[in-house]
Amino acid sequence: MREIVIHVEDMKCAGCEATLRKKLLTLNGVYDARANFKNGAVLLSVNSGFQISAADKAIRELGYTPADQGVADA
């Protein structure tokens, strides 16, 4: 399992966090999703079937801008 941090622009409130979390949890390979509007980041716990491009697309579909991401082994 890996953890991926995606920095997201335009997250302004707890409602934004909930919206992103709900959408990202529907993606293949995502086990957990935590968003934090204060630091402008989403932390995803994913397996090997996860595609970062799917997360980028989902974030953009919601009207947010993914800035960059980092990967760390869990």
Secondary structure, DSSP 8 states (H G I E B T S, - for coil): -EEEEEEEET--SHHHHHHHHHHHTTSTTEEEEEEETTTTEEEEEE-TT--HHHHHHHHHHTT-EEEEEEEEE-
